[in-house]
Amino acid sequence: MTTSTYHQGQAVPRLNPGRLWAGGIATAIVAALVVIVGISLSRGVFGVPVPVPAATGGISEIGYVGIAAGAAIVATGLLHLLIMAAPRPLVFFGWIVALATAVAVLVPFTNSILGSSGHIAMLNSKIATAAINLVVGIAIGSLLTGVARSAVRRGRPDSYPAYPTGL
């Protein structure tokens, strides 16, 4: 029988998956609400059709809200994976979220993704949709980074009990 001294007396990270996923679900709700507020503000105050209208119908408001919430859930799964396996997980997560947000901001300006190439949406619709996507990306990135910091504890292995793994 061998006894390992790996991490003996050193700070070791411990993940509370329940806290991480609860924060991820809360982030999904925030992302969905950001889209709802953005659509209401764009249409109600500025009279701008959002999401970007397309000749083929584009995506519906419900679909747009679902995509935002789904993006937060996918980001939570990615964050969980990075925490468990990657060195400096928050650095990688920050880069991935920043680049995904950049793609989401640029998508409204491409006709091939949101509708037929024969129908060109108004520029103000594209700008409003891009702005909503930017706020959703910032919300997901900042909220989940904070969630990760609260879901991971560092300390000596004997200084605190392990988080419960079953819910």
Chimera marker file (.cmm) of the C-alpha trace (Angstrom):
<marker_set name="trace">
<marker id="1" x="0.000" y="0.000" z="0.000" r="1" g="1" b="0" radius="0.5"/>
<marker id="2" x="1.356" y="3.387" z="-0.948" r="1" g="1" b="0" radius="0.5"/>
<marker id="3" x="0.512" y="6.670" z="0.627" r="1" g="1" b="0" radius="0.5"/>
<marker id="4" x="0.503" y="9.686" z="-1.625" r="1" g="1" b="0" radius="0.5"/>
<marker id="5" x="1.691" y="13.026" z="-0.291" r="1" g="1" b="0" radius="0.5"/>
<marker id="6" x="0.350" y="14.870" z="-3.321" r="1" g="1" b="0" radius="0.5"/>
<marker id="7" x="-1.377" y="18.057" z="-2.167" r="1" g="1" b="0" radius="0.5"/>
<marker id="8" x="-0.598" y="17.266" z="1.428" r="1" g="1" b="0" radius="0.5"/>
<marker id="9" x="-0.881" y="20.540" z="3.288" r="1" g="1" b="0" radius="0.5"/>
<marker id="10" x="-1.305" y="22.526" z="0.039" r="1" g="1" b="0" radius="0.5"/>
<marker id="11" x="-4.314" y="24.496" z="-1.119" r="1" g="1" b="0" radius="0.5"/>
<marker id="12" x="-6.532" y="22.290" z="-3.249" r="1" g="1" b="0" radius="0.5"/>
<marker id="13" x="-9.595" y="23.478" z="-5.161" r="1" g="1" b="0" radius="0.5"/>
<marker id="14" x="-12.937" y="21.885" z="-4.338" r="1" g="1" b="0" radius="0.5"/>
<marker id="15" x="-15.917" y="22.414" z="-6.598" r="1" g="1" b="0" radius="0.5"/>
<marker id="16" x="-19.463" y="22.618" z="-5.341" r="1" g="1" b="0" radius="0.5"/>
<marker id="17" x="-21.357" y="21.488" z="-8.479" r="1" g="1" b="0" radius="0.5"/>
<marker id="18" x="-24.751" y="22.290" z="-6.979" r="1" g="1" b="0" radius="0.5"/>
<marker id="19" x="-23.743" y="25.898" z="-6.419" r="1" g="1" b="0" radius="0.5"/>
<marker id="20" x="-22.220" y="26.108" z="-9.906" r="1" g="1" b="0" radius="0.5"/>
<marker id="21" x="-25.339" y="24.796" z="-11.641" r="1" g="1" b="0" radius="0.5"/>
<marker id="22" x="-27.727" y="26.835" z="-9.485" r="1" g="1" b="0" radius="0.5"/>
<marker id="23" x="-25.768" y="29.910" z="-10.540" r="1" g="1" b="0" radius="0.5"/>
<marker id="24" x="-25.876" y="28.701" z="-14.149" r="1" g="1" b="0" radius="0.5"/>
<marker id="25" x="-29.661" y="28.392" z="-14.063" r="1" g="1" b="0" radius="0.5"/>
<marker id="26" x="-29.947" y="31.843" z="-12.482" r="1" g="1" b="0" radius="0.5"/>
<marker id="27" x="-27.674" y="33.176" z="-15.237" r="1" g="1" b="0" radius="0.5"/>
<marker id="28" x="-29.918" y="31.569" z="-17.879" r="1" g="1" b="0" radius="0.5"/>
<marker id="29" x="-32.903" y="33.390" z="-16.372" r="1" g="1" b="0" radius="0.5"/>
<marker id="30" x="-30.998" y="36.682" z="-16.427" r="1" g="1" b="0" radius="0.5"/>
<marker id="31" x="-29.951" y="36.124" z="-20.056" r="1" g="1" b="0" radius="0.5"/>
<marker id="32" x="-33.557" y="35.402" z="-21.058" r="1" g="1" b="0" radius="0.5"/>
<marker id="33" x="-34.754" y="38.514" z="-19.252" r="1" g="1" b="0" radius="0.5"/>
<marker id="34" x="-32.074" y="40.636" z="-20.931" r="1" g="1" b="0" radius="0.5"/>
<marker id="35" x="-33.472" y="39.566" z="-24.303" r="1" g="1" b="0" radius="0.5"/>
<marker id="36" x="-37.056" y="40.273" z="-23.217" r="1" g="1" b="0" radius="0.5"/>
<marker id="37" x="-36.104" y="43.730" z="-21.938" r="1" g="1" b="0" radius="0.5"/>
<marker id="38" x="-34.039" y="44.404" z="-25.066" r="1" g="1" b="0" radius="0.5"/>
<marker id="39" x="-36.908" y="43.430" z="-27.375" r="1" g="1" b="0" radius="0.5"/>
<marker id="40" x="-39.389" y="45.506" z="-25.361" r="1" g="1" b="0" radius="0.5"/>
<marker id="41" x="-37.091" y="48.517" z="-25.330" r="1" g="1" b="0" radius="0.5"/>
<marker id="42" x="-36.232" y="48.254" z="-29.023" r="1" g="1" b="0" radius="0.5"/>
<marker id="43" x="-39.816" y="47.818" z="-30.175" r="1" g="1" b="0" radius="0.5"/>
<marker id="44" x="-41.704" y="49.830" z="-27.580" r="1" g="1" b="0" radius="0.5"/>
<marker id="45" x="-39.451" y="52.847" z="-27.184" r="1" g="1" b="0" radius="0.5"/>
<marker id="46" x="-37.544" y="53.019" z="-30.462" r="1" g="1" b="0" radius="0.5"/>
<marker id="47" x="-39.951" y="51.222" z="-32.825" r="1" g="1" b="0" radius="0.5"/>
<marker id="48" x="-37.203" y="48.943" z="-34.129" r="1" g="1" b="0" radius="0.5"/>
<marker id="49" x="-38.162" y="45.392" z="-35.138" r="1" g="1" b="0" radius="0.5"/>
<marker id="50" x="-36.089" y="42.906" z="-33.145" r="1" g="1" b="0" radius="0.5"/>
<marker id="51" x="-34.899" y="40.197" z="-33.660" r="1" g="1" b="0" radius="0.5"/>
<marker id="52" x="-33.696" y="40.981" z="-37.165" r="1" g="1" b="0" radius="0.5"/>
<marker id="53" x="-36.636" y="40.307" z="-39.482" r="1" g="1" b="0" radius="0.5"/>
<marker id="54" x="-36.047" y="38.083" z="-42.493" r="1" g="1" b="0" radius="0.5"/>
<marker id="55" x="-38.052" y="37.091" z="-45.547" r="1" g="1" b="0" radius="0.5"/>
<marker id="56" x="-38.115" y="33.511" z="-44.281" r="1" g="1" b="0" radius="0.5"/>
<marker id="57" x="-39.368" y="34.603" z="-40.879" r="1" g="1" b="0" radius="0.5"/>
<marker id="58" x="-36.028" y="34.545" z="-39.082" r="1" g="1" b="0" radius="0.5"/>
<marker id="59" x="-36.161" y="33.510" z="-35.453" r="1" g="1" b="0" radius="0.5"/>
<marker id="60" x="-39.125" y="34.234" z="-33.214" r="1" g="1" b="0" radius="0.5"/>
<marker id="61" x="-38.973" y="36.182" z="-29.994" r="1" g="1" b="0" radius="0.5"/>
<marker id="62" x="-39.458" y="32.955" z="-28.045" r="1" g="1" b="0" radius="0.5"/>
<marker id="63" x="-36.643" y="31.327" z="-29.990" r="1" g="1" b="0" radius="0.5"/>
<marker id="64" x="-34.397" y="34.305" z="-29.286" r="1" g="1" b="0" radius="0.5"/>
<marker id="65" x="-35.118" y="34.100" z="-25.558" r="1" g="1" b="0" radius="0.5"/>
<marker id="66" x="-34.513" y="30.331" z="-25.633" r="1" g="1" b="0" radius="0.5"/>
<marker id="67" x="-31.199" y="30.738" z="-27.432" r="1" g="1" b="0" radius="0.5"/>
<marker id="68" x="-29.993" y="33.214" z="-24.785" r="1" g="1" b="0" radius="0.5"/>
<marker id="69" x="-31.005" y="30.916" z="-21.922" r="1" g="1" b="0" radius="0.5"/>
<marker id="70" x="-29.518" y="27.905" z="-23.714" r="1" g="1" b="0" radius="0.5"/>
<marker id="71" x="-26.248" y="29.762" z="-24.243" r="1" g="1" b="0" radius="0.5"/>
<marker id="72" x="-26.001" y="30.331" z="-20.489" r="1" g="1" b="0" radius="0.5"/>
<marker id="73" x="-26.611" y="26.637" z="-19.771" r="1" g="1" b="0" radius="0.5"/>
<marker id="74" x="-24.009" y="25.585" z="-22.365" r="1" g="1" b="0" radius="0.5"/>
<marker id="75" x="-21.569" y="28.105" z="-20.883" r="1" g="1" b="0" radius="0.5"/>
<marker id="76" x="-22.164" y="26.612" z="-17.427" r="1" g="1" b="0" radius="0.5"/>
<marker id="77" x="-21.373" y="23.139" z="-18.749" r="1" g="1" b="0" radius="0.5"/>
<marker id="78" x="-18.232" y="24.455" z="-20.407" r="1" g="1" b="0" radius="0.5"/>
<marker id="79" x="-17.213" y="26.214" z="-17.205" r="1" g="1" b="0" radius="0.5"/>
<marker id="80" x="-17.745" y="23.025" z="-15.198" r="1" g="1" b="0" radius="0.5"/>
<marker id="81" x="-15.538" y="21.117" z="-17.636" r="1" g="1" b="0" radius="0.5"/>
<marker id="82" x="-12.829" y="23.783" z="-17.548" r="1" g="1" b="0" radius="0.5"/>
<marker id="83" x="-12.813" y="23.922" z="-13.745" r="1" g="1" b="0" radius="0.5"/>
<marker id="84" x="-12.387" y="20.168" z="-13.561" r="1" g="1" b="0" radius="0.5"/>
<marker id="85" x="-9.764" y="19.767" z="-16.275" r="1" g="1" b="0" radius="0.5"/>
<marker id="86" x="-8.062" y="22.949" z="-17.455" r="1" g="1" b="0" radius="0.5"/>
<marker id="87" x="-5.248" y="24.957" z="-15.958" r="1" g="1" b="0" radius="0.5"/>
<marker id="88" x="-6.422" y="28.518" z="-15.213" r="1" g="1" b="0" radius="0.5"/>
<marker id="89" x="-10.033" y="27.735" z="-16.149" r="1" g="1" b="0" radius="0.5"/>
<marker id="90" x="-11.354" y="31.279" z="-15.734" r="1" g="1" b="0" radius="0.5"/>
<marker id="91" x="-8.806" y="32.645" z="-18.210" r="1" g="1" b="0" radius="0.5"/>
<marker id="92" x="-9.874" y="30.138" z="-20.845" r="1" g="1" b="0" radius="0.5"/>
<marker id="93" x="-13.535" y="30.722" z="-20.016" r="1" g="1" b="0" radius="0.5"/>
<marker id="94" x="-13.104" y="34.484" z="-20.376" r="1" g="1" b="0" radius="0.5"/>
<marker id="95" x="-11.533" y="34.115" z="-23.808" r="1" g="1" b="0" radius="0.5"/>
<marker id="96" x="-14.172" y="31.672" z="-25.003" r="1" g="1" b="0" radius="0.5"/>
<marker id="97" x="-17.046" y="33.874" z="-23.805" r="1" g="1" b="0" radius="0.5"/>
<marker id="98" x="-15.462" y="37.009" z="-25.288" r="1" g="1" b="0" radius="0.5"/>
<marker id="99" x="-15.012" y="35.385" z="-28.695" r="1" g="1" b="0" radius="0.5"/>
<marker id="100" x="-18.485" y="33.806" z="-28.643" r="1" g="1" b="0" radius="0.5"/>
<marker id="101" x="-19.932" y="37.217" z="-27.755" r="1" g="1" b="0" radius="0.5"/>
<marker id="102" x="-18.057" y="38.791" z="-30.670" r="1" g="1" b="0" radius="0.5"/>
<marker id="103" x="-19.587" y="36.198" z="-33.005" r="1" g="1" b="0" radius="0.5"/>
<marker id="104" x="-23.056" y="36.857" z="-31.551" r="1" g="1" b="0" radius="0.5"/>
<marker id="105" x="-22.618" y="40.601" z="-32.110" r="1" g="1" b="0" radius="0.5"/>
<marker id="106" x="-21.557" y="40.071" z="-35.737" r="1" g="1" b="0" radius="0.5"/>
<marker id="107" x="-24.258" y="37.506" z="-36.630" r="1" g="1" b="0" radius="0.5"/>
<marker id="108" x="-27.070" y="40.060" z="-37.172" r="1" g="1" b="0" radius="0.5"/>
<marker id="109" x="-24.995" y="41.699" z="-39.896" r="1" g="1" b="0" radius="0.5"/>
<marker id="110" x="-24.872" y="38.505" z="-41.973" r="1" g="1" b="0" radius="0.5"/>
<marker id="111" x="-28.004" y="37.826" z="-43.997" r="1" g="1" b="0" radius="0.5"/>
<marker id="112" x="-27.168" y="34.192" z="-44.640" r="1" g="1" b="0" radius="0.5"/>
<marker id="113" x="-27.533" y="33.173" z="-40.985" r="1" g="1" b="0" radius="0.5"/>
<marker id="114" x="-30.723" y="34.990" z="-39.975" r="1" g="1" b="0" radius="0.5"/>
<marker id="115" x="-32.632" y="35.017" z="-43.230" r="1" g="1" b="0" radius="0.5"/>
<marker id="116" x="-32.531" y="34.838" z="-46.975" r="1" g="1" b="0" radius="0.5"/>
<marker id="117" x="-29.862" y="36.790" z="-48.777" r="1" g="1" b="0" radius="0.5"/>
<marker id="118" x="-32.531" y="38.475" z="-50.908" r="1" g="1" b="0" radius="0.5"/>
<marker id="119" x="-34.048" y="40.302" z="-47.949" r="1" g="1" b="0" radius="0.5"/>
<marker id="120" x="-31.885" y="42.916" z="-46.333" r="1" g="1" b="0" radius="0.5"/>
<marker id="121" x="-33.011" y="43.949" z="-42.867" r="1" g="1" b="0" radius="0.5"/>
<marker id="122" x="-32.854" y="47.545" z="-41.755" r="1" g="1" b="0" radius="0.5"/>
<marker id="123" x="-29.576" y="48.609" z="-40.194" r="1" g="1" b="0" radius="0.5"/>
<marker id="124" x="-31.293" y="49.743" z="-36.987" r="1" g="1" b="0" radius="0.5"/>
<marker id="125" x="-32.697" y="46.212" z="-36.476" r="1" g="1" b="0" radius="0.5"/>
<marker id="126" x="-29.240" y="44.743" z="-36.913" r="1" g="1" b="0" radius="0.5"/>
<marker id="127" x="-27.684" y="47.218" z="-34.498" r="1" g="1" b="0" radius="0.5"/>
<marker id="128" x="-30.396" y="46.646" z="-31.876" r="1" g="1" b="0" radius="0.5"/>
<marker id="129" x="-30.028" y="42.860" z="-32.118" r="1" g="1" b="0" radius="0.5"/>
<marker id="130" x="-26.234" y="43.136" z="-31.921" r="1" g="1" b="0" radius="0.5"/>
<marker id="131" x="-26.538" y="45.357" z="-28.832" r="1" g="1" b="0" radius="0.5"/>
<marker id="132" x="-28.855" y="42.852" z="-27.131" r="1" g="1" b="0" radius="0.5"/>
<marker id="133" x="-26.425" y="40.036" z="-27.978" r="1" g="1" b="0" radius="0.5"/>
<marker id="134" x="-23.545" y="42.060" z="-26.520" r="1" g="1" b="0" radius="0.5"/>
<marker id="135" x="-25.378" y="42.630" z="-23.229" r="1" g="1" b="0" radius="0.5"/>
<marker id="136" x="-26.323" y="38.935" z="-23.039" r="1" g="1" b="0" radius="0.5"/>
<marker id="137" x="-22.680" y="37.927" z="-23.592" r="1" g="1" b="0" radius="0.5"/>
<marker id="138" x="-21.431" y="40.348" z="-20.957" r="1" g="1" b="0" radius="0.5"/>
<marker id="139" x="-24.076" y="39.125" z="-18.499" r="1" g="1" b="0" radius="0.5"/>
<marker id="140" x="-23.233" y="35.459" z="-19.057" r="1" g="1" b="0" radius="0.5"/>
<marker id="141" x="-19.486" y="36.013" z="-18.817" r="1" g="1" b="0" radius="0.5"/>
<marker id="142" x="-19.525" y="38.213" z="-15.735" r="1" g="1" b="0" radius="0.5"/>
<marker id="143" x="-22.172" y="36.282" z="-13.812" r="1" g="1" b="0" radius="0.5"/>
<marker id="144" x="-20.678" y="32.851" z="-14.438" r="1" g="1" b="0" radius="0.5"/>
<marker id="145" x="-17.190" y="34.042" z="-13.545" r="1" g="1" b="0" radius="0.5"/>
<marker id="146" x="-18.543" y="35.196" z="-10.191" r="1" g="1" b="0" radius="0.5"/>
<marker id="147" x="-20.464" y="31.952" z="-9.771" r="1" g="1" b="0" radius="0.5"/>
<marker id="148" x="-17.294" y="29.953" z="-10.425" r="1" g="1" b="0" radius="0.5"/>
<marker id="149" x="-15.386" y="31.915" z="-7.810" r="1" g="1" b="0" radius="0.5"/>
<marker id="150" x="-18.059" y="31.189" z="-5.210" r="1" g="1" b="0" radius="0.5"/>
<marker id="151" x="-18.402" y="27.522" z="-6.201" r="1" g="1" b="0" radius="0.5"/>
<marker id="152" x="-14.702" y="26.733" z="-5.894" r="1" g="1" b="0" radius="0.5"/>
<marker id="153" x="-13.031" y="26.828" z="-2.518" r="1" g="1" b="0" radius="0.5"/>
<marker id="154" x="-9.321" y="26.573" z="-1.858" r="1" g="1" b="0" radius="0.5"/>
<marker id="155" x="-7.799" y="25.443" z="1.356" r="1" g="1" b="0" radius="0.5"/>
<marker id="156" x="-5.952" y="22.626" z="3.029" r="1" g="1" b="0" radius="0.5"/>
<marker id="157" x="-7.817" y="19.359" z="2.484" r="1" g="1" b="0" radius="0.5"/>
<marker id="158" x="-8.401" y="18.928" z="6.212" r="1" g="1" b="0" radius="0.5"/>
<marker id="159" x="-9.508" y="22.527" z="6.840" r="1" g="1" b="0" radius="0.5"/>
<marker id="160" x="-13.082" y="22.104" z="5.631" r="1" g="1" b="0" radius="0.5"/>
<marker id="161" x="-15.415" y="19.272" z="4.792" r="1" g="1" b="0" radius="0.5"/>
<marker id="162" x="-16.005" y="18.231" z="1.213" r="1" g="1" b="0" radius="0.5"/>
<marker id="163" x="-19.057" y="19.674" z="-0.470" r="1" g="1" b="0" radius="0.5"/>
<marker id="164" x="-21.869" y="17.180" z="-0.830" r="1" g="1" b="0" radius="0.5"/>
<marker id="165" x="-21.901" y="15.766" z="-4.347" r="1" g="1" b="0" radius="0.5"/>
<marker id="166" x="-25.445" y="14.398" z="-4.432" r="1" g="1" b="0" radius="0.5"/>
<marker id="167" x="-28.526" y="16.566" z="-4.526" r="1" g="1" b="0" radius="0.5"/>
<link id1="1" id2="2" r="1" g="1" b="0" radius="0.2"/>
<link id1="2" id2="3" r="1" g="1" b="0" radius="0.2"/>
<link id1="3" id2="4" r="1" g="1" b="0" radius="0.2"/>
<link id1="4" id2="5" r="1" g="1" b="0" radius="0.2"/>
<link id1="5" id2="6" r="1" g="1" b="0" radius="0.2"/>
<link id1="6" id2="7" r="1" g="1" b="0" radius="0.2"/>
<link id1="7" id2="8" r="1" g="1" b="0" radius="0.2"/>
<link id1="8" id2="9" r="1" g="1" b="0" radius="0.2"/>
<link id1="9" id2="10" r="1" g="1" b="0" radius="0.2"/>
<link id1="10" id2="11" r="1" g="1" b="0" radius="0.2"/>
<link id1="11" id2="12" r="1" g="1" b="0" radius="0.2"/>
<link id1="12" id2="13" r="1" g="1" b="0" radius="0.2"/>
<link id1="13" id2="14" r="1" g="1" b="0" radius="0.2"/>
<link id1="14" id2="15" r="1" g="1" b="0" radius="0.2"/>
<link id1="15" id2="16" r="1" g="1" b="0" radius="0.2"/>
<link id1="16" id2="17" r="1" g="1" b="0" radius="0.2"/>
<link id1="17" id2="18" r="1" g="1" b="0" radius="0.2"/>
<link id1="18" id2="19" r="1" g="1" b="0" radius="0.2"/>
<link id1="19" id2="20" r="1" g="1" b="0" radius="0.2"/>
<link id1="20" id2="21" r="1" g="1" b="0" radius="0.2"/>
<link id1="21" id2="22" r="1" g="1" b="0" radius="0.2"/>
<link id1="22" id2="23" r="1" g="1" b="0" radius="0.2"/>
<link id1="23" id2="24" r="1" g="1" b="0" radius="0.2"/>
<link id1="24" id2="25" r="1" g="1" b="0" radius="0.2"/>
<link id1="25" id2="26" r="1" g="1" b="0" radius="0.2"/>
<link id1="26" id2="27" r="1" g="1" b="0" radius="0.2"/>
<link id1="27" id2="28" r="1" g="1" b="0" radius="0.2"/>
<link id1="28" id2="29" r="1" g="1" b="0" radius="0.2"/>
<link id1="29" id2="30" r="1" g="1" b="0" radius="0.2"/>
<link id1="30" id2="31" r="1" g="1" b="0" radius="0.2"/>
<link id1="31" id2="32" r="1" g="1" b="0" radius="0.2"/>
<link id1="32" id2="33" r="1" g="1" b="0" radius="0.2"/>
<link id1="33" id2="34" r="1" g="1" b="0" radius="0.2"/>
<link id1="34" id2="35" r="1" g="1" b="0" radius="0.2"/>
<link id1="35" id2="36" r="1" g="1" b="0" radius="0.2"/>
<link id1="36" id2="37" r="1" g="1" b="0" radius="0.2"/>
<link id1="37" id2="38" r="1" g="1" b="0" radius="0.2"/>
<link id1="38" id2="39" r="1" g="1" b="0" radius="0.2"/>
<link id1="39" id2="40" r="1" g="1" b="0" radius="0.2"/>
<link id1="40" id2="41" r="1" g="1" b="0" radius="0.2"/>
<link id1="41" id2="42" r="1" g="1" b="0" radius="0.2"/>
<link id1="42" id2="43" r="1" g="1" b="0" radius="0.2"/>
<link id1="43" id2="44" r="1" g="1" b="0" radius="0.2"/>
<link id1="44" id2="45" r="1" g="1" b="0" radius="0.2"/>
<link id1="45" id2="46" r="1" g="1" b="0" radius="0.2"/>
<link id1="46" id2="47" r="1" g="1" b="0" radius="0.2"/>
<link id1="47" id2="48" r="1" g="1" b="0" radius="0.2"/>
<link id1="48" id2="49" r="1" g="1" b="0" radius="0.2"/>
<link id1="49" id2="50" r="1" g="1" b="0" radius="0.2"/>
<link id1="50" id2="51" r="1" g="1" b="0" radius="0.2"/>
<link id1="51" id2="52" r="1" g="1" b="0" radius="0.2"/>
<link id1="52" id2="53" r="1" g="1" b="0" radius="0.2"/>
<link id1="53" id2="54" r="1" g="1" b="0" radius="0.2"/>
<link id1="54" id2="55" r="1" g="1" b="0" radius="0.2"/>
<link id1="55" id2="56" r="1" g="1" b="0" radius="0.2"/>
<link id1="56" id2="57" r="1" g="1" b="0" radius="0.2"/>
<link id1="57" id2="58" r="1" g="1" b="0" radius="0.2"/>
<link id1="58" id2="59" r="1" g="1" b="0" radius="0.2"/>
<link id1="59" id2="60" r="1" g="1" b="0" radius="0.2"/>
<link id1="60" id2="61" r="1" g="1" b="0" radius="0.2"/>
<link id1="61" id2="62" r="1" g="1" b="0" radius="0.2"/>
<link id1="62" id2="63" r="1" g="1" b="0" radius="0.2"/>
<link id1="63" id2="64" r="1" g="1" b="0" radius="0.2"/>
<link id1="64" id2="65" r="1" g="1" b="0" radius="0.2"/>
<link id1="65" id2="66" r="1" g="1" b="0" radius="0.2"/>
<link id1="66" id2="67" r="1" g="1" b="0" radius="0.2"/>
<link id1="67" id2="68" r="1" g="1" b="0" radius="0.2"/>
<link id1="68" id2="69" r="1" g="1" b="0" radius="0.2"/>
<link id1="69" id2="70" r="1" g="1" b="0" radius="0.2"/>
<link id1="70" id2="71" r="1" g="1" b="0" radius="0.2"/>
<link id1="71" id2="72" r="1" g="1" b="0" radius="0.2"/>
<link id1="72" id2="73" r="1" g="1" b="0" radius="0.2"/>
<link id1="73" id2="74" r="1" g="1" b="0" radius="0.2"/>
<link id1="74" id2="75" r="1" g="1" b="0" radius="0.2"/>
<link id1="75" id2="76" r="1" g="1" b="0" radius="0.2"/>
<link id1="76" id2="77" r="1" g="1" b="0" radius="0.2"/>
<link id1="77" id2="78" r="1" g="1" b="0" radius="0.2"/>
<link id1="78" id2="79" r="1" g="1" b="0" radius="0.2"/>
<link id1="79" id2="80" r="1" g="1" b="0" radius="0.2"/>
<link id1="80" id2="81" r="1" g="1" b="0" radius="0.2"/>
<link id1="81" id2="82" r="1" g="1" b="0" radius="0.2"/>
<link id1="82" id2="83" r="1" g="1" b="0" radius="0.2"/>
<link id1="83" id2="84" r="1" g="1" b="0" radius="0.2"/>
<link id1="84" id2="85" r="1" g="1" b="0" radius="0.2"/>
<link id1="85" id2="86" r="1" g="1" b="0" radius="0.2"/>
<link id1="86" id2="87" r="1" g="1" b="0" radius="0.2"/>
<link id1="87" id2="88" r="1" g="1" b="0" radius="0.2"/>
<link id1="88" id2="89" r="1" g="1" b="0" radius="0.2"/>
<link id1="89" id2="90" r="1" g="1" b="0" radius="0.2"/>
<link id1="90" id2="91" r="1" g="1" b="0" radius="0.2"/>
<link id1="91" id2="92" r="1" g="1" b="0" radius="0.2"/>
<link id1="92" id2="93" r="1" g="1" b="0" radius="0.2"/>
<link id1="93" id2="94" r="1" g="1" b="0" radius="0.2"/>
<link id1="94" id2="95" r="1" g="1" b="0" radius="0.2"/>
<link id1="95" id2="96" r="1" g="1" b="0" radius="0.2"/>
<link id1="96" id2="97" r="1" g="1" b="0" radius="0.2"/>
<link id1="97" id2="98" r="1" g="1" b="0" radius="0.2"/>
<link id1="98" id2="99" r="1" g="1" b="0" radius="0.2"/>
<link id1="99" id2="100" r="1" g="1" b="0" radius="0.2"/>
<link id1="100" id2="101" r="1" g="1" b="0" radius="0.2"/>
<link id1="101" id2="102" r="1" g="1" b="0" radius="0.2"/>
<link id1="102" id2="103" r="1" g="1" b="0" radius="0.2"/>
<link id1="103" id2="104" r="1" g="1" b="0" radius="0.2"/>
<link id1="104" id2="105" r="1" g="1" b="0" radius="0.2"/>
<link id1="105" id2="106" r="1" g="1" b="0" radius="0.2"/>
<link id1="106" id2="107" r="1" g="1" b="0" radius="0.2"/>
<link id1="107" id2="108" r="1" g="1" b="0" radius="0.2"/>
<link id1="108" id2="109" r="1" g="1" b="0" radius="0.2"/>
<link id1="109" id2="110" r="1" g="1" b="0" radius="0.2"/>
<link id1="110" id2="111" r="1" g="1" b="0" radius="0.2"/>
<link id1="111" id2="112" r="1" g="1" b="0" radius="0.2"/>
<link id1="112" id2="113" r="1" g="1" b="0" radius="0.2"/>
<link id1="113" id2="114" r="1" g="1" b="0" radius="0.2"/>
<link id1="114" id2="115" r="1" g="1" b="0" radius="0.2"/>
<link id1="115" id2="116" r="1" g="1" b="0" radius="0.2"/>
<link id1="116" id2="117" r="1" g="1" b="0" radius="0.2"/>
<link id1="117" id2="118" r="1" g="1" b="0" radius="0.2"/>
<link id1="118" id2="119" r="1" g="1" b="0" radius="0.2"/>
<link id1="119" id2="120" r="1" g="1" b="0" radius="0.2"/>
<link id1="120" id2="121" r="1" g="1" b="0" radius="0.2"/>
<link id1="121" id2="122" r="1" g="1" b="0" radius="0.2"/>
<link id1="122" id2="123" r="1" g="1" b="0" radius="0.2"/>
<link id1="123" id2="124" r="1" g="1" b="0" radius="0.2"/>
<link id1="124" id2="125" r="1" g="1" b="0" radius="0.2"/>
<link id1="125" id2="126" r="1" g="1" b="0" radius="0.2"/>
<link id1="126" id2="127" r="1" g="1" b="0" radius="0.2"/>
<link id1="127" id2="128" r="1" g="1" b="0" radius="0.2"/>
<link id1="128" id2="129" r="1" g="1" b="0" radius="0.2"/>
<link id1="129" id2="130" r="1" g="1" b="0" radius="0.2"/>
<link id1="130" id2="131" r="1" g="1" b="0" radius="0.2"/>
<link id1="131" id2="132" r="1" g="1" b="0" radius="0.2"/>
<link id1="132" id2="133" r="1" g="1" b="0" radius="0.2"/>
<link id1="133" id2="134" r="1" g="1" b="0" radius="0.2"/>
<link id1="134" id2="135" r="1" g="1" b="0" radius="0.2"/>
<link id1="135" id2="136" r="1" g="1" b="0" radius="0.2"/>
<link id1="136" id2="137" r="1" g="1" b="0" radius="0.2"/>
<link id1="137" id2="138" r="1" g="1" b="0" radius="0.2"/>
<link id1="138" id2="139" r="1" g="1" b="0" radius="0.2"/>
<link id1="139" id2="140" r="1" g="1" b="0" radius="0.2"/>
<link id1="140" id2="141" r="1" g="1" b="0" radius="0.2"/>
<link id1="141" id2="142" r="1" g="1" b="0" radius="0.2"/>
<link id1="142" id2="143" r="1" g="1" b="0" radius="0.2"/>
<link id1="143" id2="144" r="1" g="1" b="0" radius="0.2"/>
<link id1="144" id2="145" r="1" g="1" b="0" radius="0.2"/>
<link id1="145" id2="146" r="1" g="1" b="0" radius="0.2"/>
<link id1="146" id2="147" r="1" g="1" b="0" radius="0.2"/>
<link id1="147" id2="148" r="1" g="1" b="0" radius="0.2"/>
<link id1="148" id2="149" r="1" g="1" b="0" radius="0.2"/>
<link id1="149" id2="150" r="1" g="1" b="0" radius="0.2"/>
<link id1="150" id2="151" r="1" g="1" b="0" radius="0.2"/>
<link id1="151" id2="152" r="1" g="1" b="0" radius="0.2"/>
<link id1="152" id2="153" r="1" g="1" b="0" radius="0.2"/>
<link id1="153" id2="154" r="1" g="1" b="0" radius="0.2"/>
<link id1="154" id2="155" r="1" g="1" b="0" radius="0.2"/>
<link id1="155" id2="156" r="1" g="1" b="0" radius="0.2"/>
<link id1="156" id2="157" r="1" g="1" b="0" radius="0.2"/>
<link id1="157" id2="158" r="1" g="1" b="0" radius="0.2"/>
<link id1="158" id2="159" r="1" g="1" b="0" radius="0.2"/>
<link id1="159" id2="160" r="1" g="1" b="0" radius="0.2"/>
<link id1="160" id2="161" r="1" g="1" b="0" radius="0.2"/>
<link id1="161" id2="162" r="1" g="1" b="0" radius="0.2"/>
<link id1="162" id2="163" r="1" g="1" b="0" radius="0.2"/>
<link id1="163" id2="164" r="1" g="1" b="0" radius="0.2"/>
<link id1="164" id2="165" r="1" g="1" b="0" radius="0.2"/>
<link id1="165" id2="166" r="1" g="1" b="0" radius="0.2"/>
<link id1="166" id2="167" r="1" g="1" b="0" radius="0.2"/>
</marker_set>
